[in-house]
Amino acid sequence: MKRAHIIALVVIAIAIAAIISLVNDASTYVNFSTAQLNEGKEFHVVGELSKDKPLEYNPEVNPDEFTFYMKDNEGEERKVILNASKPRDIEKSENIVVIGKIQGKEFIASSLLMKCPSKYVDGELQTMETKIEVNSKL
């Protein structure tokens, strides 16, 4: 075999390995029930804040832990522990996407996306989205 053929095969093998690792790491959107069946695997769960339950954030004790309750799109409610500070205006959010893993009956979130209510600014409809991300291993 020629040297160029060997190099081409190595490059192709590396590319295939990279694609496979990216596909395996990709998270999917599910509800809490599906995430519970696959405990330890990372998922995106879409839902809304349970406004009748307490929001717990005590920055004096742990500034990187915010706890709240969320209902997924199927109506199942779970306690969510976000490993970050409390996002501003979370109470006003329409939808929340938590990204993380189920541990027991709680969802441990490494990041959170919020969709806040639309607002009219200068006659144009605007939607504000906020993303909170933490670089921590679960």
C-alpha positions in Angstrom: 0.0 0.0 0.0 1.1 3.5 -0.7 1.8 5.9 2.1 -1.0 8.2 0.9 -3.6 5.3 1.2 -2.5 4.5 4.7 -2.8 8.2 5.8 -6.2 8.4 4.1 -7.5 5.3 6.0 -6.3 6.7 9.3 -8.0 10.0 8.7 -11.2 8.2 7.7 -11.0 6.0 10.8 -10.5 9.1 13.1 -13.5 10.9 11.4 -15.8 7.9 11.9 -14.7 7.6 15.6 -15.4 11.3 16.1 -18.9 11.1 14.5 -19.8 8.1 16.6 -18.7 9.8 19.8 -20.7 12.9 19.0 -23.8 10.9 18.3 -23.5 9.0 21.6 -23.1 12.2 23.6 -26.1 13.9 22.0 -29.0 14.5 24.4 -32.6 14.2 23.4 -35.8 15.9 24.6 -37.9 13.6 26.8 -40.2 13.8 29.8 -39.3 12.9 33.4 -40.7 9.3 33.0 -38.4 8.5 30.1 -35.5 10.1 31.9 -36.3 7.9 35.0 -36.1 4.8 32.9 -32.6 5.7 31.7 -31.2 7.0 35.0 -27.7 8.4 34.7 -28.1 9.4 31.0 -28.3 13.1 30.1 -31.5 14.5 28.7 -33.3 17.7 27.9 -36.7 18.0 29.7 -39.1 20.7 28.7 -41.7 22.0 31.1 -42.8 24.9 33.2 -42.1 26.1 36.7 -44.5 24.9 39.4 -45.4 28.3 40.8 -47.2 26.8 43.8 -44.1 25.1 45.1 -41.2 27.0 46.8 -38.0 28.2 45.1 -35.0 27.5 47.3 -31.9 29.5 46.9 -29.6 30.4 49.8 -26.4 32.0 48.4 -24.8 32.3 51.9 -24.9 28.5 52.3 -24.3 27.4 48.7 -24.3 30.0 45.9 -24.2 27.3 43.2 -27.4 25.4 44.2 -30.9 26.5 43.2 -33.8 24.1 43.8 -37.3 24.3 42.3 -40.1 22.2 41.1 -41.0 21.7 37.5 -43.9 20.0 35.6 -42.9 18.4 32.3 -45.1 18.5 29.2 -46.9 15.3 30.4 -47.8 17.0 33.7 -45.4 15.0 35.9 -43.8 17.1 38.6 -40.2 16.7 39.9 -37.8 18.5 42.1 -35.0 20.0 40.0 -31.6 20.9 41.5 -29.7 23.3 39.3 -25.9 23.5 40.0 -25.8 27.2 39.4 -27.1 30.4 40.9 -30.8 31.3 40.7 -31.6 32.7 37.2 -33.0 36.2 37.1 -36.8 36.3 36.4 -37.3 32.5 36.5 -40.7 33.2 38.0 -41.8 35.0 34.8 -40.6 32.2 32.4 -43.1 30.5 30.1 -41.1 27.4 29.4 -38.0 25.9 31.0 -35.6 23.3 29.5 -33.4 21.6 32.0 -30.4 19.6 30.8 -29.1 17.0 33.2 -29.7 13.6 34.7 -32.2 11.8 37.0 -30.8 10.7 40.3 -33.4 8.9 42.4 -36.5 11.0 42.3 -34.7 14.3 41.6 -33.4 15.8 38.4 -29.9 17.2 38.7 -29.5 19.9 36.1 -26.2 21.1 34.7 -27.8 23.9 32.7 -31.1 25.5 32.1 -32.8 27.4 29.3 -35.7 29.8 29.9 -38.2 31.2 27.5 -39.5 34.5 29.0 -42.8 36.1 27.9 -42.8 38.0 24.7 -42.5 41.8 25.0 -43.3 44.5 22.5 -40.3 46.8 22.1 -40.5 49.7 19.6 -43.5 48.1 17.9 -41.7 44.8 17.2 -42.4 41.5 18.9 -39.4 40.3 20.8 -38.7 37.1 22.7 -36.1 36.9 25.3 -34.3 33.6 25.9 -31.8 33.0 28.7 -29.3 30.2 28.9 -27.6 29.2 32.2 -24.8 26.7 31.8 -22.4 25.2 34.3 -19.2 23.3 33.4 -19.4 20.7 36.1 -19.4 16.9 35.9 -22.4 15.1 37.4 
